[in-house]
Amino acid sequence: MTDLELTVHAATEAGKLLKQHFGSDAAVDEASHHDIKLALDKESQKLIEGILLGARDGDAFYGEEGLAGNPDSNRQWIVDPIDGTVNFYYGIPHFCVSIALRVDGEVVLGVIHDPIVGETWTVEKGGQPMLDGRPISCSKRERLEECALFIGCGKDEEALKIGLERFRKASLRARKMRMMGSAALGLAYIASGRLDAYVESRISLWDIAAGKLLVEAAGGKVDLAPADKDDVWAIVATNGLIPIEEVL
C-alpha cells in the first residue's frame, strides 16, 4: 500500500467513526470559553495512529491529541483527528479529518476527508490535487467584489480583535464572508474553487498542513508567519489572483 493509499484508508476509517457518533451525545474531556475537547478526538486519533504506525512503525506521529512513534524519524505524520470539533459537538455537519506526511521537514502528502458530505481531497507533492479522484483547481476570480472569503478570528482577545477588523474591512469589498469553523475544509474549498481566500492570525500546524499543500498544488498561494507559540501560524491563503492585501 502506498503512503497515499494508507493515508486515505486512515482518514476514511476515522471518518466512519465520526459519522457513527455524529448527532449523539459526545463526552467532553475538556472545555474552555472558546473551545471543546471530546473523548472522540482522542479515539479518532488513536485509530489513525494505529493504522499509520501499524503500517509504518518507524515513523513519527504528531497529532493534536499528542505524540507517538519514533521522534527521530525523518517521516512525520501530522494529524487533526477532528478539525471542527465544536461544529461536531453542536451537531453542525461541517468538520473533517486532516492528515499530512512531512518528510525531511517538507510536507509531501495531504488528505482531507469530510465524512458527512462524503468528500475526500488528496494531494502529493508535485502531483495533481484531487477531489474524489477528479482533478481540481483554485478559482480564476481576480476581483474581491466577486469573491467569497473565509476569515478566522482565533480564540484570544488579540486574535479576535484582528480577525473582526479584517472581517469588517473584507465585508465592505467581498461578495460574501464566511466563518466556517474548520480551517482544513476552508483550505480544501479554496483548492476546489468554492472559496477564494482564508485568513487567520493564529492557527495550529495540524489544521493547515494538508490544506496548504492542497491549495498550492491547485494553483493558489499560502503565506505562513510564525505566531507566538511553536507550530502556531498566521495564515493567508488565496487563489493566487485576488488582492487580499487590500483587506489585511
C-alpha positions as CSV (number, residue, x, y, z in Angstrom):
1,M,0.0,0.0,0.0
2,T,1.4,3.4,-1.0
3,D,1.6,6.3,1.5
4,L,-1.3,8.0,-0.2
5,E,-3.5,4.8,-0.1
6,L,-2.6,4.3,3.5
7,T,-3.5,7.9,4.4
8,V,-6.8,7.7,2.6
9,H,-7.6,4.5,4.4
10,A,-6.7,6.0,7.8
11,A,-8.8,9.2,7.1
12,T,-11.9,7.3,5.9
13,E,-11.8,4.8,8.8
14,A,-11.7,7.7,11.2
15,G,-14.5,9.3,9.2
16,K,-16.6,6.3,9.7
17,L,-16.1,6.5,13.5
18,L,-17.1,10.2,13.5
19,K,-20.1,9.7,11.3
20,Q,-21.3,6.9,13.5
21,H,-21.2,9.2,16.6
22,F,-22.4,12.4,14.9
23,G,-25.6,13.6,16.4
24,S,-25.3,11.6,19.6
25,D,-24.2,12.9,23.0
26,A,-20.4,13.3,23.0
27,A,-18.3,13.1,26.1
28,V,-16.4,16.3,26.8
29,D,-12.9,15.8,28.1
30,E,-12.0,19.5,28.4
31,A,-13.9,22.7,27.9
32,S,-12.8,26.3,27.8
33,H,-14.7,29.5,27.0
34,H,-13.9,29.2,23.2
35,D,-13.1,25.5,22.7
36,I,-14.0,21.9,23.5
37,K,-12.0,18.7,23.5
38,L,-14.0,15.5,23.1
39,A,-13.1,11.9,24.1
40,L,-13.8,11.2,20.5
41,D,-10.9,13.4,19.4
42,K,-8.6,11.0,21.2
43,E,-10.4,7.9,20.0
44,S,-10.2,9.1,16.4
45,Q,-6.5,10.0,16.8
46,K,-5.8,6.6,18.3
47,L,-7.5,4.9,15.4
48,I,-5.5,6.9,12.9
49,E,-2.3,6.3,14.8
50,G,-2.9,2.5,14.9
51,I,-3.4,2.4,11.1
52,L,-0.5,4.6,10.2
53,L,2.1,3.3,12.6
54,G,0.9,-0.2,12.2
55,A,2.0,0.0,8.6
56,R,4.9,2.4,9.1
57,D,6.2,1.5,12.5
58,G,9.4,3.5,12.2
59,D,7.6,6.9,11.6
60,A,6.9,9.8,13.9
61,F,3.4,10.8,14.7
62,Y,2.4,14.4,15.6
63,G,-1.3,14.8,16.4
64,E,-3.5,17.4,18.0
65,E,-4.0,15.0,20.9
66,G,-0.3,14.1,21.4
67,L,2.8,12.4,20.0
68,A,3.7,8.8,19.2
69,G,6.1,6.7,17.2
70,N,9.8,7.4,16.7
71,P,10.5,11.0,17.4
72,D,13.9,10.8,15.5
73,S,12.3,9.7,12.2
74,N,12.6,11.9,9.2
75,R,9.0,10.9,8.3
76,Q,6.3,12.5,10.5
77,W,2.5,12.2,10.2
78,I,0.7,15.4,11.1
79,V,-2.9,14.7,12.2
80,D,-6.0,16.6,13.2
81,P,-8.5,13.8,14.1
82,I,-11.5,16.2,14.1
83,D,-11.0,19.6,12.6
84,G,-14.1,21.4,13.6
85,T,-14.7,19.7,17.0
86,V,-17.1,22.5,18.2
87,N,-19.2,22.1,15.0
88,F,-19.3,18.3,15.6
89,Y,-20.3,18.8,19.2
90,Y,-23.2,21.2,18.3
91,G,-24.4,18.9,15.5
92,I,-23.2,21.2,12.7
93,P,-22.2,18.9,9.8
94,H,-19.0,20.8,8.9
95,F,-15.9,19.0,10.1
96,C,-13.2,16.7,8.8
97,V,-10.2,14.5,9.3
98,S,-6.9,16.0,8.1
99,I,-3.7,14.0,7.7
100,A,-0.3,15.2,6.2
101,L,3.0,13.4,5.8
102,R,6.2,15.5,6.3
103,V,9.5,14.1,5.1
104,D,12.8,15.8,6.0
105,G,10.8,18.9,7.1
106,E,8.7,19.2,3.9
107,V,5.0,18.2,3.6
108,V,4.8,15.8,0.7
109,L,1.3,14.4,1.0
110,G,-2.1,15.5,2.3
111,V,-5.6,14.1,2.7
112,I,-8.7,15.9,4.0
113,H,-11.8,13.8,4.4
114,D,-15.3,15.1,5.1
115,P,-17.3,12.1,6.4
116,I,-20.7,13.8,6.4
117,V,-20.7,15.1,2.8
118,G,-18.5,12.1,1.8
119,E,-15.8,14.1,0.1
120,T,-12.0,13.2,0.1
121,W,-9.3,15.6,-1.1
122,T,-5.9,14.1,-1.9
123,V,-2.6,15.6,-3.0
124,E,1.1,14.6,-3.3
125,K,4.0,17.0,-3.7
126,G,4.4,17.7,-7.4
127,G,1.2,16.0,-8.3
128,Q,-2.4,16.9,-9.3
129,P,-4.7,17.7,-6.4
130,M,-7.9,15.7,-6.5
131,L,-11.4,15.6,-5.0
132,D,-12.8,12.1,-5.0
133,G,-10.4,11.2,-7.8
134,R,-11.2,14.2,-10.0
135,P,-8.7,17.0,-10.7
136,I,-9.4,20.3,-9.0
137,S,-8.0,23.8,-9.2
138,C,-8.5,27.2,-7.5
139,S,-10.9,29.7,-8.8
140,K,-9.9,32.2,-11.5
141,R,-11.6,35.2,-9.8
142,E,-9.5,38.3,-9.6
143,R,-11.7,40.9,-8.1
144,L,-12.6,40.9,-4.4
145,E,-16.1,42.0,-5.3
146,E,-16.6,38.6,-6.9
147,C,-15.1,36.6,-4.1
148,A,-16.2,34.6,-1.0
149,L,-13.7,34.9,1.8
150,F,-13.2,32.8,5.0
151,I,-11.9,34.9,7.9
152,G,-11.0,33.1,11.2
153,C,-11.0,35.1,14.4
154,G,-8.9,33.0,16.8
155,K,-9.6,32.3,20.5
156,D,-7.8,35.0,22.4
157,E,-8.5,38.7,22.7
158,E,-5.8,39.9,20.3
159,A,-6.6,37.4,17.6
160,L,-10.3,38.1,17.9
161,K,-9.6,41.9,17.6
162,I,-7.5,41.4,14.5
163,G,-10.0,38.9,12.9
164,L,-13.0,41.1,13.5
165,E,-11.3,44.1,12.0
166,R,-10.3,42.0,8.9
167,F,-13.9,40.7,8.7
168,R,-15.2,44.3,8.8
169,K,-12.9,45.5,6.1
170,A,-13.3,42.5,3.8
171,S,-17.1,42.7,4.2
172,L,-17.1,46.1,2.5
173,R,-15.3,44.6,-0.5
174,A,-16.1,40.9,-0.9
175,R,-19.2,39.4,-2.3
176,K,-19.7,37.1,0.7
177,M,-17.9,36.4,4.0
178,R,-17.8,33.2,5.9
179,M,-16.8,31.9,9.3
180,M,-17.0,28.2,9.0
181,G,-15.2,26.5,11.9
182,S,-12.8,24.2,10.0
183,A,-9.5,25.5,8.7
184,A,-8.7,22.3,6.8
185,L,-12.1,22.3,5.0
186,G,-11.6,26.1,4.3
187,L,-8.3,25.3,2.5
188,A,-9.9,22.4,0.7
189,Y,-12.7,24.6,-0.5
190,I,-10.1,27.2,-1.9
191,A,-8.3,24.4,-3.7
192,S,-11.7,23.4,-5.2
193,G,-12.7,26.9,-6.3
194,R,-15.5,27.2,-3.8
195,L,-13.8,29.9,-1.7
196,D,-11.2,32.4,-2.7
197,A,-9.2,33.1,0.4
198,Y,-8.8,32.2,4.1
199,V,-7.1,34.4,6.6
200,E,-6.4,33.8,10.3
201,S,-3.9,35.2,12.7
202,R,-3.4,32.0,14.9
203,I,-3.9,28.5,13.6
204,S,-2.1,25.2,14.5
205,L,0.0,23.2,12.1
206,W,-2.2,20.2,12.2
207,D,-5.1,22.3,11.0
208,I,-3.4,23.5,7.9
209,A,-0.5,21.1,6.9
210,A,-2.6,19.1,4.4
211,G,-4.6,22.0,3.2
212,K,-1.6,24.2,2.5
213,L,-0.1,21.6,0.1
214,L,-3.6,21.2,-1.5
215,V,-4.0,24.9,-2.2
216,E,-0.5,25.3,-3.6
217,A,-0.9,22.3,-5.9
218,A,-4.2,23.7,-7.1
219,G,-2.6,26.9,-8.2
220,G,-3.1,29.0,-5.1
221,K,-0.8,30.8,-2.7
222,V,-0.3,30.2,1.0
223,D,1.8,32.5,3.2
224,L,2.6,31.5,6.8
225,A,4.2,33.6,9.5
226,P,5.1,32.3,13.0
227,A,2.8,33.3,15.7
228,D,3.6,33.3,19.4
229,K,3.8,29.6,20.0
230,D,5.6,26.6,18.4
231,D,3.8,25.3,15.3
232,V,1.2,28.1,15.6
233,W,1.0,30.3,12.5
234,A,-0.7,33.3,10.9
235,I,-2.0,32.2,7.5
236,V,-3.1,34.0,4.4
237,A,-4.3,31.5,1.7
238,T,-5.7,32.6,-1.6
239,N,-6.4,31.5,-5.2
240,G,-3.2,33.4,-6.0
241,L,-5.0,36.1,-8.0
242,I,-7.1,38.3,-5.7
243,P,-5.5,41.5,-4.0
244,I,-6.1,40.1,-0.5
245,E,-3.6,42.7,1.0
246,E,-6.3,45.3,0.5
247,V,-8.3,43.9,3.4
248,L,-5.5,42.8,5.7
